[in-house]
């Protein structure tokens, strides 16, 4: 890091603001309040992970006294380190949301100690007290519960008793969603099976389309996904006549008739609260998690195809989850290789830390983690 | 006796025709790419203006974010560092007439090999990591050269396909047998111990890959321009039949230059693992191998010219963020600009030898 001892931060910012106004043809200089930076790993209109965060950023943008700066398609390399530093140097950002999971280690961890006055907030829940810098925070939501609700609706709507899941990588967060989707459906009909196909990549449209077609070919008639941008999965499945359950963001616009519901992030509520805390001069907690009840996740409005029976059970289970302490994994439960996961009478509630190192697919899921 | 040129300018008369002819040839090699660069920037200005954006504001931002401050240079050079070595993976085989576009695979395997070598440990670990990275990349691209020479397989296609194979192999190993069980949601190899992490060049704020990249470009230039192997390679690149008739070891040259290029690409992986990521994971596939193609062509496969070309592209990429934030232009804007410049440079290839002002005869050599 090159230091500029002769250049104070204030002078530097003043010059930057002046240059901006000049360069951008007389745009007003930056407001004196809080500048918040958002960094996305993909396009912010991907109908998925990045769009969910961008919707949160849009809500922050609407707050008084806050300037929002955004950058999309930033790779998980030295690129993101420089983007964070550039937001600090050129825009005076003091609160930064590098939203991709892969930005945390080593990138945020490399930049944060150099800029103790800036707060870095990361989605993914990796921050550990005593190990990671104090000006870094992490937050995450129990979105597996959303996939459980997707599964409840899917269980009612499936005629073939086969549902399908297009997944990126067999990592704990993804496995939690696959298992929750199947268990939600099995809460309706224990005969249902869920076929999962891993594409191996977070964003690879061709493989996602192939996987979707393969699932439909094998009889799956309700499809959901966990990839960065589920647009291709949703469009392909709907075109093949399968119902779809959304993920990350609301994808109902892609196929309104086939869209049942969806598990969405509700970052608008989380981000405005954090920005407000920063505006008020307060301290954002380093470690924040929440579920449906805390407003971290939300469900898409039920689509027109959803039957009354499905709607009734969806609302009942949702009310149950909103009470807190809901467990999708209840014993006795085996994985799909026959090993016992949860003993009879036991349950893993949504907040259970054991769920965060999940490395199995539950009985009823057709597929393998490796 | 020096022949005088009555119609030449005064300085020309002072220098003498041989020196002038050489100077004219060098000037051509600088002026044409520079002119093409300016033409590309001018064409892009029209594109921006047609979309209702101010080209002046755009270039002011590019300058500011890429070259205008100390931080801008740090940003630019950080992005240029991997591109130097990646471009050599294209430029070196190109001197033998091979178009190798699969450097990305050598980068992935080089990084993986370095991470595995780090696990062996011991006092020789740093050297072992470098050797492993170079060997992995060298074998991969060397194989492309061998397939071309021994089996007549088109190296452009085979190198690209080999890159897909390399990345699939990389993902299989990193998400399977070599996965660190603690890397739950971002599958990675075991993290490097702190002693094996590479720091920054003091006072520059960029990792050592930059210095190694510049040195590799300089050495490659010496190899091509100042050694008999380089001379032989240039002949084989110009006319394989003639080279074979002369008894030059064309096969060894093809495999050797491809392997050397691959070894440099492998080093990109080493620096990404040791200086940036601290482990091998999917973030290694950041497209450096593909950007290297652009830079090698911008530099017309001249290793020394790779340095300014990489700095230029690094600067453009460093400015992409500020352009997005300030002008509300999509991130692809900088890619479009790179495309304009790339096409302009390729078109300018046809100008060599056609501009009379650079003709050696004009300056006195018959």
Interface residues (C-beta under 8 A of the other chain):
Chain A: X1 X2 X4 X19 X20 X22 X23 X24 X25 X27 X69 X70 X71 X72 X73 X74 X75 X76 X77 X78 X79 X81 X82 X83 X85 X86 X87 X89 X90 X91 X101 X102 X105 X106 X124 X169 X170 X171 X172 X173 X200 X356 X357 X370
Chain B: X54 X57 X60 X61 X64 X65 X69 X70 X71 X73 X74 X75 X78 X79 X171 X175 X176 X184 X185 X186 X187 X200 X203 X204 X205 X272 X276 X277 X278 X281 X282 X283 X286 X287 X317 X318 X321 X322 X324 X325 X326 X327 X330 X331 X332
